[in-house]
């Protein structure tokens, strides 16, 4: 099995990235986190996120996208955003 076949996870939940969007969690669960990199700066040869939007969303496909958002915030680094995301996701999933 190559590394490409192993999904990236963080604190037990899958991570998927599409351009500036990062989805944290599983669509099979009731909630998922969407992280969106709004701004970044170049640090040597690395792109560093300087503004990241975090949204806790319901995965219910019958809801309109604006009705899916349960709560949202903005953080000034991907690390801070992931920190909030993991707490929000764990709390939301454990309160079923």
C-alpha positions in Angstrom: 0.0 0.0 0.0 1.5 3.3 -1.0 1.3 6.6 1.0 -1.2 7.9 -1.6 -3.7 5.2 -0.4 -3.5 6.2 3.2 -5.9 9.1 4.1 -4.4 11.9 6.1 -5.9 12.1 9.5 -5.6 14.5 12.5 -6.6 13.4 16.0 -8.6 10.5 14.6 -10.5 12.3 11.9 -9.8 12.4 8.1 -8.5 15.4 6.4 -9.1 16.2 2.7 -7.8 19.2 0.8 -9.0 20.8 -2.3 -7.1 24.0 -3.3 -7.7 26.5 -0.4 -10.4 24.3 1.3 -9.6 21.7 3.9 -12.4 19.3 5.0 -11.9 17.8 8.5 -14.1 14.9 9.5 -16.2 12.4 7.6 -19.3 13.1 5.5 -20.7 9.9 7.0 -20.9 11.7 10.4 -23.5 14.3 11.4 -20.9 17.2 11.4 -17.8 18.2 9.5 -15.4 21.1 9.6 -14.6 23.2 6.6 -11.4 25.3 6.8 -10.8 27.9 4.2 -7.4 29.6 3.8 -8.3 33.2 3.1 -4.8 34.7 3.2 -1.3 33.4 3.1 2.3 34.7 2.8 5.4 33.2 1.4 8.0 32.2 4.0 11.2 31.1 2.1 9.6 28.5 -0.3 6.6 27.7 1.9 3.1 29.2 1.8 2.0 30.0 5.4 -1.7 30.6 6.1 -2.2 34.0 7.8 -6.0 33.9 7.9 -8.2 30.8 8.1 -12.0 30.6 8.3 -13.3 27.7 10.4 -16.9 26.5 10.0 -18.6 23.6 11.9 -21.2 22.4 9.4 -24.0 19.8 9.4 -23.5 17.2 6.7 -27.2 16.9 6.0 -27.5 17.1 2.1 -31.2 18.3 2.4 -30.2 21.6 4.0 -29.2 24.7 2.1 -25.5 25.4 2.4 -26.1 28.5 4.5 -28.3 26.5 6.9 -25.6 23.9 7.4 -23.2 26.3 9.2 -23.5 25.7 13.0 -20.7 28.0 14.1 -17.8 29.9 12.5 -14.7 31.8 13.4 -11.4 33.1 11.9 -7.9 32.3 13.1 -4.5 33.7 12.1 -2.8 30.4 11.5 -3.6 26.9 10.3 -2.4 25.5 13.6 -4.8 27.7 15.6 -7.6 26.8 13.2 -7.0 23.1 13.5 -6.9 23.4 17.2 -10.4 25.0 17.3 -11.6 22.6 14.6 -10.7 19.4 16.5 -12.4 20.7 19.7 -15.5 21.8 17.9 -15.8 18.5 15.9 -15.2 16.3 18.9 -17.8 18.2 21.0 -20.4 18.2 18.2 -20.0 14.5 17.5 -20.1 13.5 21.1 -23.3 15.4 21.8 -25.4 13.3 19.3 
